[in-house]
Amino acid sequence: EATGGELEAIVAEAARSIAAPVAFITLLDPEGERVLAIRGWSVTRMPAGCGFAAPISGEKDVVVVADTTRDSRFASHPFVVGQPNIRFFAGAPVTENGRVVGVLAVVDRVAHHLAADQVTSLRLLARQVSRGARSNGQVALLAPLRTQAYPWLECVCQRFLNMDNDRPALSVGVAS
């Protein structure tokens, strides 16, 4: 069973092994993605259309996007076209019974390329998250995957997103 401390250790190892300032684990829920553990940003959830699991939901393995501005899955993502101007994404799906239910991801504001051992590390860490989520019942509570984007979410994401140049920080909220 993966505990909060174990998940924090997994994101720390993901950030270290990829040499990226931000790493996180999210699980899909009816409103978007719930952040289970994060390093380098301060966020607890990502509204639908602002998350990172949905764009890779059809993938079975690690997805590496060296430059998000040149990839159709991410080129119009609110966090790519606006603050914090993400340029690099690497994500490994968190799965249950072959279905993507979340992601272990690392991101950066500069483009990267990964070596084979870095991809392997991310893959193995995501498998550990998948096993832990299944064993403690977190995944069973999730609603079906929602991949529909709503136009107003880009405004919500951009309005509540802040980036400090000294320390990456993300603050996402829902407008009331």
C-alpha positions in Angstrom: 0.0 0.0 0.0 1.5 3.3 -1.1 1.3 6.0 1.7 1.6 9.7 1.3 5.2 9.5 2.3 6.0 6.8 -0.3 4.3 8.9 -3.0 6.3 11.9 -2.0 9.5 9.8 -2.3 8.4 8.6 -5.7 7.9 12.1 -7.0 11.3 13.2 -5.5 13.0 10.2 -7.2 11.2 11.1 -10.5 12.4 14.7 -10.4 15.9 13.6 -9.5 16.3 10.9 -12.1 14.9 13.1 -14.9 16.7 16.3 -13.6 13.5 18.3 -13.8 12.3 20.8 -11.2 8.7 19.6 -11.0 7.2 16.1 -10.6 3.8 15.0 -9.6 1.3 12.1 -9.4 -2.3 12.7 -10.3 -5.4 10.6 -10.4 -8.4 11.4 -12.6 -11.7 12.2 -10.9 -15.0 13.7 -12.2 -13.7 17.3 -11.9 -10.2 16.8 -13.5 -7.1 15.5 -11.8 -6.5 15.2 -8.0 -2.8 15.6 -7.1 -1.7 12.9 -4.8 1.9 14.0 -4.4 3.9 16.9 -5.9 7.4 18.5 -5.9 8.2 21.9 -7.2 4.7 23.3 -7.5 2.0 24.0 -5.0 -1.3 22.5 -6.3 -3.9 20.0 -5.0 -6.0 19.6 -8.1 -6.0 20.4 -11.8 -9.4 21.1 -13.4 -10.5 19.2 -16.5 -8.6 20.5 -19.5 -5.6 21.7 -17.4 -4.3 18.2 -16.3 -1.8 16.0 -17.9 -3.3 12.5 -17.7 -6.0 13.0 -20.2 -3.7 14.0 -23.1 -1.8 10.7 -22.7 -4.8 8.5 -21.8 -4.5 6.5 -24.9 -0.8 5.6 -24.3 0.4 2.4 -22.7 4.0 3.5 -21.9 6.1 6.5 -21.0 5.4 9.6 -23.2 8.3 12.0 -23.6 7.6 15.4 -25.2 10.9 17.2 -25.6 9.2 20.4 -26.7 5.5 20.7 -25.8 5.0 23.6 -28.2 5.6 21.2 -31.1 3.3 18.4 -30.0 -0.4 18.4 -30.9 -1.4 17.0 -27.5 0.1 19.8 -25.6 0.6 22.8 -28.0 -2.7 24.4 -26.8 -2.5 23.3 -23.2 -3.0 26.3 -20.8 0.3 25.6 -19.0 2.2 25.6 -22.3 0.8 28.7 -24.0 0.7 30.6 -20.7 2.4 30.6 -17.3 4.4 28.6 -16.3 5.3 28.0 -20.0 6.0 24.3 -19.8 8.3 23.2 -22.6 9.1 19.6 -21.5 6.8 16.8 -20.4 7.5 13.2 -19.5 4.7 11.1 -18.2 4.1 7.5 -17.4 0.5 6.4 -17.1 -0.9 5.2 -13.8 -3.2 2.3 -14.7 -5.8 0.0 -13.4 -6.8 -3.1 -15.5 -5.1 -1.5 -18.5 -7.0 1.8 -18.2 -5.2 5.0 -17.6 -6.4 6.5 -14.3 -3.7 9.0 -13.7 -0.1 10.0 -14.4 3.3 10.2 -12.9 4.8 13.2 -14.7 7.8 15.5 -14.7 7.8 18.9 -16.4 10.2 21.8 -17.0 10.2 25.2 -18.6 13.1 24.2 -20.9 13.2 21.4 -23.5 14.8 18.1 -22.6 15.7 14.8 -24.1 15.8 11.6 -22.0 18.2 8.8 -22.0 16.9 5.2 -22.0 17.7 4.7 -18.3 15.6 7.8 -17.4 12.6 6.5 -19.4 13.0 3.1 -17.6 13.1 4.8 -14.2 9.9 6.8 -14.9 8.2 3.6 -16.1 9.2 1.6 -13.0 8.1 4.4 -10.6 4.7 4.6 -12.4 4.2 0.9 -12.0 4.9 1.3 -8.3 2.3 4.0 -8.1 -0.2 1.8 -10.0 0.3 -1.1 -7.6 0.0 1.2 -4.6 -3.2 2.9 -5.8 -4.9 -0.4 -6.5 -3.9 -1.9 -3.1 -5.3 1.0 -1.0 -8.5 1.4 -3.0 -7.8 5.0 -4.3 -8.3 4.0 -7.9 -11.6 2.2 -7.3 -13.2 5.5 -6.2 -12.5 7.2 -9.5 -15.2 8.0 -12.1 -14.7 7.1 -15.7 -12.0 9.0 -17.6 -13.2 12.4 -18.8 -11.3 13.7 -21.9 -13.7 16.4 -23.0 -12.2 19.9 -22.7 -14.4 22.9 -21.8 -13.4 26.3 -23.3 -13.8 28.2 -20.1 -11.3 26.1 -18.3 -8.4 27.8 -20.1 -9.4 31.1 -18.6 -9.8 29.5 -15.1 -6.4 27.9 -15.4 -4.7 31.1 -16.5 -6.4 33.2 -13.9 -5.3 31.1 -11.0 -1.8 30.2 -12.2 1.2 31.9 -10.6 4.9 31.3 -11.4 7.7 32.6 -9.2 10.9 32.7 -11.2 13.0 31.7 -8.2 10.9 28.7 -7.3 8.3 27.1 -9.6 5.0 27.4 -7.9 1.6 26.5 -9.3 -1.7 27.6 -7.8 -4.8 26.4 -9.6 -8.3 27.0 -8.3 -11.9 27.1 -9.5 -13.6 30.4 -9.9 -16.6 30.9 -7.7 
